[in-house]
Amino acid sequence: MTTPWNHRCSLRMQSMRGSAIRELLKLTENPEIISFGGGMPAPEVFPVEAFRAAADRVLDRHGRNALQYSATEGYRPLREWIVRQMARYGIESAPENVLITSGSQQALDLLGTLLINPGDLILTERPTYLGALQAWRAYQARFVSVPVDDDGLQVDLLEEALCAGPKFMYILPNFQNPGGVTLSLERRHKLIEFSDRYGVPIIEDDPYGELRYEGDHLPPLVVVDAERCKSRPARAIEPGYYDESQPRNGNGRAYMRGNVIYLSTFSKTLAPGLRLAWMVAPVEVIQRCVVAKQGMDLHTATLNQAIAHEILTGGEEGEGFLMGHVRLIRDVYRERRDVMLTAMRRHFPPGVTWTEPTGGLFLWVTLPDYLDATELLKKALEQKVAYVPGVAFSPDGSERNSLRLNFSFCTPEKINIGIQRLGDVFSQAIEDHAVEMARSFEPVLQAA
Amino acid sequence: MTTPWNHRCSLRMQSMRGSAIRELLKLTENPEIISFGGGMPAPEVFPVEAFRAAADRVLDRHGRNALQYSATEGYRPLREWIVRQMARYGIESAPENVLITSGSQQALDLLGTLLINPGDLILTERPTYLGALQAWRAYQARFVSVPVDDDGLQVDLLEEALCAGPKFMYILPNFQNPGGVTLSLERRHKLIEFSDRYGVPIIEDDPYGELRYEGDHLPPLVVVDAERCKSRPARAIEPGYYDESQPRNGNGRAYMRGNVIYLSTFSKTLAPGLRLAWMVAPVEVIQRCVVAKQGMDLHTATLNQAIAHEILTGGEEGEGFLMGHVRLIRDVYRERRDVMLTAMRRHFPPGVTWTEPTGGLFLWVTLPDYLDATELLKKALEQKVAYVPGVAFSPDGSERNSLRLNFSFCTPEKINIGIQRLGDVFSQAIEDHAVEMARSFEPVLQAA
């Protein structure tokens, strides 16, 4: 730490800390450790052969364009595909509403640049996605949070947090990372109503929406908001949806002008190694993000966008590819979730509870409140099993006795072994605590 | 402009402006316009077939890894290749000194995060790379600049600028973008001496170093600095090179601990559509940049890194691929530069001067000082030819009568036609000015 750069660090950089948890999790690179820590898709479900064929066709047919600089907004045919795909879920947009980002993480960073002044307050769920906290802490944001339960954000506790004056809300409505919980339809309507009443817009992060293993698809917040806005006349400055003063796209639809910015990604449905995600937002938000993105990385890799577009449209199944592939992913992950839940029922001691997600990649475990999941991680690593302690997902340092488990990455065999090991660690910790408690009473008993 | 997001913009975002010049240059998407505006490589030199073969091998042999999440630092084999490649140019480093970035633009953004507090002063060449100005203006940096001449940065004018107290210097020593000029060996030594004496470190941006069309390779600043540091004992906090307290890498070399951070890219030697570049820096700088990059995009696309590594090492020519391919690029660009210079001599009117670069992609044209290159761009576009006005590269709004021409992108035929058109525009403007001058004297003459 003696180079001339060290004492030139910006205040912003000084506020960023390498995470101690991340250091612990580096140990999981050891192949002997069964890791429920990452958020990685199962490599077995990657459509490798389809990628190989798509890369071959792209480089064969328009290789020069795929290797050249391209527009900051993203590859137009891919943005058009996204518009068609979003429409299947009721999201009305035009390509001008879509920005391709280098992973969802970049979308979060862009929104940080766009919206956050140092000290600004952001409303999140508790727990919430650790990458959002990391991105926005770099902009010196503060957080106010509302807890989730099995039906997602507890909207009946929302008003108090809204009264603190947050600039926007950050919500993961489907199979939330890390909680695994899903916001109920009734709460979606209430949330949008509060958003409108208090004038606090929403960033909706939906990386897992398509990975539902049972039950019915629920409308995204951006759709609930649009329906609400359409049902009454627009005011001058307000969370409206249609802006008749804006140009219309080729389909004759007005551009989106909503109270909700919607984020999604190809990381869970195609492959995370592409770093391809997207933002759907009002045109003015996209335009400003384009200016900011120019300074960040000029544009997302052309080659990856072209390959993704080819795989999504150009194979034998045409535009049916993704639907078929997602069905395969669902089958694999549903089985792994079931294996994990069954093993937990068998091996986890009384006093430990968990969520039972209907989709996504994660579930959330709550230990007795006298246990510290970060301390226990060291013992778990000794037993060659890993997770992420809950405090990493906490905007306020709470969640010390909880943890996140990923069920998508490990094979069913490893899930069984890993959960058994974790159960032993938890049982031992509970027993140790009981012994310690008993000991603390010994002098009392002896004195009696 | 009536959505709830608009009035929530951060101060940082409000300080970023969409560039009027960029808007003008959007017109160059019209294929009828001959554009010397971009900084694009010739698509004819992209090794498309090698990319196709490499993508095929990567996806065939280790597709699952190439599609998965990967380390923020970058793909280790690619970092090891970079260490070997840098060593050919005298840069001693270890993989721990190398960070893969999503294009050089991201390296500039990362260094902005790492180093710049609002109001900090940065010393640049004048003119300098527009992407650096854009990245660092977003951090509310201020600039002090030193003009370049045919031998690069005028180091005899450096001390006055250093006395203003810049946090670091940003230097493009080889075939500078936009000037096309190269810093002479003598000046490299003087620059490093000043850097040491004033304690102001350097960011060396070297995207074009390998694209030299004649003359001898000059040592990078990072090497000149290292040699200077090695020749005398290290102080406690100082711009030293070897830090004996740091661990050593596998090759037994000490990690770099320099006064110069070195940036380069695959955009000009392989393809810009990959968005692959790298930073060579002291370990502590890399570690901090890794923390910042996690919040920005988690990591650069795994697939692209694996394909780049495969193309650089895995084909028939093995590690000889790049050298052979760069030779081809040099031949193509040398010819285009020569065609452009010949056409300029023929078609540009007296009073217009230009640089004669020995490498790179750009040259710099200076018009008579009564002409405004931004105004003239409109006339050039009417004649279906484009360039970037010099003011875009100016940290202080100067360079109004200059402009940048790119000679790598257009074919020789188009270069000839485009330069002829530009010559006509410049000649007409000079003539118009002469007529206007004459007219302004008319009343005087009539009165006499």
HADDOCK unambig.tbl for C-alpha pairs under 7 A between the chains (distance, minus, plus):
assign (segid A and resid 1 and name CA) (segid B and resid 284 and name CA) 6.55 0.50 0.50
assign (segid A and resid 2 and name CA) (segid B and resid 236 and name CA) 6.82 0.50 0.50
assign (segid A and resid 2 and name CA) (segid B and resid 237 and name CA) 5.09 0.50 0.50
assign (segid A and resid 2 and name CA) (segid B and resid 238 and name CA) 6.98 0.50 0.50
assign (segid A and resid 3 and name CA) (segid B and resid 237 and name CA) 6.40 0.50 0.50
assign (segid A and resid 3 and name CA) (segid B and resid 238 and name CA) 6.28 0.50 0.50
assign (segid A and resid 3 and name CA) (segid B and resid 239 and name CA) 6.07 0.50 0.50
assign (segid A and resid 3 and name CA) (segid B and resid 257 and name CA) 6.17 0.50 0.50
assign (segid A and resid 3 and name CA) (segid B and resid 258 and name CA) 6.68 0.50 0.50
assign (segid A and resid 4 and name CA) (segid B and resid 201 and name CA) 6.67 0.50 0.50
assign (segid A and resid 4 and name CA) (segid B and resid 237 and name CA) 6.97 0.50 0.50
assign (segid A and resid 4 and name CA) (segid B and resid 238 and name CA) 6.07 0.50 0.50
assign (segid A and resid 4 and name CA) (segid B and resid 239 and name CA) 5.71 0.50 0.50
assign (segid A and resid 4 and name CA) (segid B and resid 259 and name CA) 6.33 0.50 0.50
assign (segid A and resid 8 and name CA) (segid B and resid 115 and name CA) 5.87 0.50 0.50
assign (segid A and resid 9 and name CA) (segid B and resid 114 and name CA) 5.62 0.50 0.50
assign (segid A and resid 9 and name CA) (segid B and resid 115 and name CA) 4.74 0.50 0.50
assign (segid A and resid 10 and name CA) (segid B and resid 113 and name CA) 6.88 0.50 0.50
assign (segid A and resid 10 and name CA) (segid B and resid 114 and name CA) 5.63 0.50 0.50
assign (segid A and resid 10 and name CA) (segid B and resid 115 and name CA) 4.60 0.50 0.50
assign (segid A and resid 10 and name CA) (segid B and resid 116 and name CA) 5.20 0.50 0.50
assign (segid A and resid 10 and name CA) (segid B and resid 117 and name CA) 5.24 0.50 0.50
assign (segid A and resid 11 and name CA) (segid B and resid 117 and name CA) 6.50 0.50 0.50
assign (segid A and resid 12 and name CA) (segid B and resid 113 and name CA) 6.81 0.50 0.50
assign (segid A and resid 13 and name CA) (segid B and resid 113 and name CA) 6.25 0.50 0.50
assign (segid A and resid 13 and name CA) (segid B and resid 114 and name CA) 5.37 0.50 0.50
assign (segid A and resid 18 and name CA) (segid B and resid 291 and name CA) 5.82 0.50 0.50
assign (segid A and resid 40 and name CA) (segid B and resid 69 and name CA) 6.97 0.50 0.50
assign (segid A and resid 43 and name CA) (segid B and resid 64 and name CA) 5.49 0.50 0.50
assign (segid A and resid 43 and name CA) (segid B and resid 68 and name CA) 6.91 0.50 0.50
assign (segid A and resid 46 and name CA) (segid B and resid 64 and name CA) 6.63 0.50 0.50
assign (segid A and resid 48 and name CA) (segid B and resid 59 and name CA) 6.49 0.50 0.50
assign (segid A and resid 48 and name CA) (segid B and resid 63 and name CA) 5.88 0.50 0.50
assign (segid A and resid 48 and name CA) (segid B and resid 64 and name CA) 6.81 0.50 0.50
assign (segid A and resid 52 and name CA) (segid B and resid 56 and name CA) 5.97 0.50 0.50
assign (segid A and resid 52 and name CA) (segid B and resid 59 and name CA) 5.80 0.50 0.50
assign (segid A and resid 55 and name CA) (segid B and resid 55 and name CA) 6.85 0.50 0.50
assign (segid A and resid 56 and name CA) (segid B and resid 52 and name CA) 5.96 0.50 0.50
assign (segid A and resid 59 and name CA) (segid B and resid 48 and name CA) 6.48 0.50 0.50
assign (segid A and resid 59 and name CA) (segid B and resid 52 and name CA) 5.79 0.50 0.50
assign (segid A and resid 63 and name CA) (segid B and resid 48 and name CA) 5.89 0.50 0.50
assign (segid A and resid 64 and name CA) (segid B and resid 43 and name CA) 5.48 0.50 0.50
assign (segid A and resid 64 and name CA) (segid B and resid 46 and name CA) 6.64 0.50 0.50
assign (segid A and resid 64 and name CA) (segid B and resid 48 and name CA) 6.82 0.50 0.50
assign (segid A and resid 66 and name CA) (segid B and resid 273 and name CA) 6.32 0.50 0.50
assign (segid A and resid 67 and name CA) (segid B and resid 271 and name CA) 5.46 0.50 0.50
assign (segid A and resid 67 and name CA) (segid B and resid 272 and name CA) 6.25 0.50 0.50
assign (segid A and resid 67 and name CA) (segid B and resid 273 and name CA) 4.16 0.50 0.50
assign (segid A and resid 67 and name CA) (segid B and resid 274 and name CA) 6.50 0.50 0.50
assign (segid A and resid 68 and name CA) (segid B and resid 43 and name CA) 6.89 0.50 0.50
assign (segid A and resid 68 and name CA) (segid B and resid 271 and name CA) 6.36 0.50 0.50
assign (segid A and resid 68 and name CA) (segid B and resid 272 and name CA) 5.47 0.50 0.50
assign (segid A and resid 68 and name CA) (segid B and resid 273 and name CA) 4.52 0.50 0.50
assign (segid A and resid 69 and name CA) (segid B and resid 40 and name CA) 6.97 0.50 0.50
assign (segid A and resid 69 and name CA) (segid B and resid 272 and name CA) 5.48 0.50 0.50
assign (segid A and resid 69 and name CA) (segid B and resid 273 and name CA) 5.02 0.50 0.50
assign (segid A and resid 102 and name CA) (segid B and resid 297 and name CA) 6.14 0.50 0.50
assign (segid A and resid 103 and name CA) (segid B and resid 297 and name CA) 6.09 0.50 0.50
assign (segid A and resid 105 and name CA) (segid B and resid 295 and name CA) 6.63 0.50 0.50
assign (segid A and resid 105 and name CA) (segid B and resid 296 and name CA) 6.03 0.50 0.50
assign (segid A and resid 105 and name CA) (segid B and resid 297 and name CA) 4.98 0.50 0.50
assign (segid A and resid 105 and name CA) (segid B and resid 298 and name CA) 6.59 0.50 0.50
assign (segid A and resid 106 and name CA) (segid B and resid 296 and name CA) 5.21 0.50 0.50
assign (segid A and resid 106 and name CA) (segid B and resid 297 and name CA) 4.85 0.50 0.50
assign (segid A and resid 109 and name CA) (segid B and resid 295 and name CA) 6.79 0.50 0.50
assign (segid A and resid 109 and name CA) (segid B and resid 296 and name CA) 5.59 0.50 0.50
assign (segid A and resid 113 and name CA) (segid B and resid 10 and name CA) 6.87 0.50 0.50
assign (segid A and resid 113 and name CA) (segid B and resid 12 and name CA) 6.80 0.50 0.50
assign (segid A and resid 113 and name CA) (segid B and resid 13 and name CA) 6.25 0.50 0.50
assign (segid A and resid 114 and name CA) (segid B and resid 9 and name CA) 5.63 0.50 0.50
assign (segid A and resid 114 and name CA) (segid B and resid 10 and name CA) 5.62 0.50 0.50
assign (segid A and resid 114 and name CA) (segid B and resid 13 and name CA) 5.35 0.50 0.50
assign (segid A and resid 115 and name CA) (segid B and resid 8 and name CA) 5.88 0.50 0.50
assign (segid A and resid 115 and name CA) (segid B and resid 9 and name CA) 4.74 0.50 0.50
assign (segid A and resid 115 and name CA) (segid B and resid 10 and name CA) 4.60 0.50 0.50
assign (segid A and resid 116 and name CA) (segid B and resid 10 and name CA) 5.19 0.50 0.50
assign (segid A and resid 117 and name CA) (segid B and resid 10 and name CA) 5.25 0.50 0.50
assign (segid A and resid 117 and name CA) (segid B and resid 11 and name CA) 6.49 0.50 0.50
assign (segid A and resid 131 and name CA) (segid B and resid 295 and name CA) 6.61 0.50 0.50
assign (segid A and resid 134 and name CA) (segid B and resid 295 and name CA) 5.68 0.50 0.50
assign (segid A and resid 135 and name CA) (segid B and resid 295 and name CA) 4.47 0.50 0.50
assign (segid A and resid 135 and name CA) (segid B and resid 296 and name CA) 6.74 0.50 0.50
assign (segid A and resid 201 and name CA) (segid B and resid 4 and name CA) 6.65 0.50 0.50
assign (segid A and resid 236 and name CA) (segid B and resid 2 and name CA) 6.95 0.50 0.50
assign (segid A and resid 237 and name CA) (segid B and resid 2 and name CA) 5.13 0.50 0.50
assign (segid A and resid 237 and name CA) (segid B and resid 3 and name CA) 6.51 0.50 0.50
assign (segid A and resid 238 and name CA) (segid B and resid 2 and name CA) 6.92 0.50 0.50
assign (segid A and resid 238 and name CA) (segid B and resid 3 and name CA) 6.28 0.50 0.50
assign (segid A and resid 238 and name CA) (segid B and resid 4 and name CA) 6.12 0.50 0.50
assign (segid A and resid 239 and name CA) (segid B and resid 3 and name CA) 5.97 0.50 0.50
assign (segid A and resid 239 and name CA) (segid B and resid 4 and name CA) 5.68 0.50 0.50
assign (segid A and resid 240 and name CA) (segid B and resid 3 and name CA) 6.98 0.50 0.50
assign (segid A and resid 257 and name CA) (segid B and resid 3 and name CA) 6.18 0.50 0.50
assign (segid A and resid 258 and name CA) (segid B and resid 3 and name CA) 6.66 0.50 0.50
assign (segid A and resid 259 and name CA) (segid B and resid 4 and name CA) 6.31 0.50 0.50
assign (segid A and resid 271 and name CA) (segid B and resid 67 and name CA) 5.45 0.50 0.50
assign (segid A and resid 271 and name CA) (segid B and resid 68 and name CA) 6.35 0.50 0.50
assign (segid A and resid 272 and name CA) (segid B and resid 67 and name CA) 6.25 0.50 0.50
assign (segid A and resid 272 and name CA) (segid B and resid 68 and name CA) 5.45 0.50 0.50
assign (segid A and resid 272 and name CA) (segid B and resid 69 and name CA) 5.48 0.50 0.50
assign (segid A and resid 273 and name CA) (segid B and resid 66 and name CA) 6.32 0.50 0.50
assign (segid A and resid 273 and name CA) (segid B and resid 67 and name CA) 4.17 0.50 0.50
assign (segid A and resid 273 and name CA) (segid B and resid 68 and name CA) 4.53 0.50 0.50
assign (segid A and resid 273 and name CA) (segid B and resid 69 and name CA) 5.03 0.50 0.50
assign (segid A and resid 273 and name CA) (segid B and resid 301 and name CA) 5.25 0.50 0.50
assign (segid A and resid 273 and name CA) (segid B and resid 302 and name CA) 4.74 0.50 0.50
assign (segid A and resid 273 and name CA) (segid B and resid 303 and name CA) 5.85 0.50 0.50
assign (segid A and resid 274 and name CA) (segid B and resid 67 and name CA) 6.50 0.50 0.50
assign (segid A and resid 274 and name CA) (segid B and resid 301 and name CA) 5.09 0.50 0.50
assign (segid A and resid 274 and name CA) (segid B and resid 302 and name CA) 6.59 0.50 0.50
assign (segid A and resid 274 and name CA) (segid B and resid 303 and name CA) 6.22 0.50 0.50
assign (segid A and resid 275 and name CA) (segid B and resid 301 and name CA) 5.33 0.50 0.50
assign (segid A and resid 284 and name CA) (segid B and resid 1 and name CA) 6.58 0.50 0.50
assign (segid A and resid 291 and name CA) (segid B and resid 18 and name CA) 5.89 0.50 0.50
assign (segid A and resid 295 and name CA) (segid B and resid 105 and name CA) 6.62 0.50 0.50
assign (segid A and resid 295 and name CA) (segid B and resid 109 and name CA) 6.79 0.50 0.50
assign (segid A and resid 295 and name CA) (segid B and resid 131 and name CA) 6.62 0.50 0.50
assign (segid A and resid 295 and name CA) (segid B and resid 134 and name CA) 5.71 0.50 0.50
assign (segid A and resid 295 and name CA) (segid B and resid 135 and name CA) 4.49 0.50 0.50
assign (segid A and resid 296 and name CA) (segid B and resid 105 and name CA) 6.01 0.50 0.50
assign (segid A and resid 296 and name CA) (segid B and resid 106 and name CA) 5.20 0.50 0.50
assign (segid A and resid 296 and name CA) (segid B and resid 109 and name CA) 5.59 0.50 0.50
assign (segid A and resid 296 and name CA) (segid B and resid 135 and name CA) 6.75 0.50 0.50
assign (segid A and resid 297 and name CA) (segid B and resid 102 and name CA) 6.15 0.50 0.50
assign (segid A and resid 297 and name CA) (segid B and resid 103 and name CA) 6.09 0.50 0.50
assign (segid A and resid 297 and name CA) (segid B and resid 105 and name CA) 4.97 0.50 0.50
assign (segid A and resid 297 and name CA) (segid B and resid 106 and name CA) 4.86 0.50 0.50
assign (segid A and resid 298 and name CA) (segid B and resid 105 and name CA) 6.57 0.50 0.50
assign (segid A and resid 301 and name CA) (segid B and resid 273 and name CA) 5.24 0.50 0.50
assign (segid A and resid 301 and name CA) (segid B and resid 274 and name CA) 5.09 0.50 0.50
assign (segid A and resid 301 and name CA) (segid B and resid 275 and name CA) 5.33 0.50 0.50
assign (segid A and resid 302 and name CA) (segid B and resid 273 and name CA) 4.74 0.50 0.50
assign (segid A and resid 302 and name CA) (segid B and resid 274 and name CA) 6.60 0.50 0.50
assign (segid A and resid 303 and name CA) (segid B and resid 273 and name CA) 5.86 0.50 0.50
assign (segid A and resid 303 and name CA) (segid B and resid 274 and name CA) 6.23 0.50 0.50
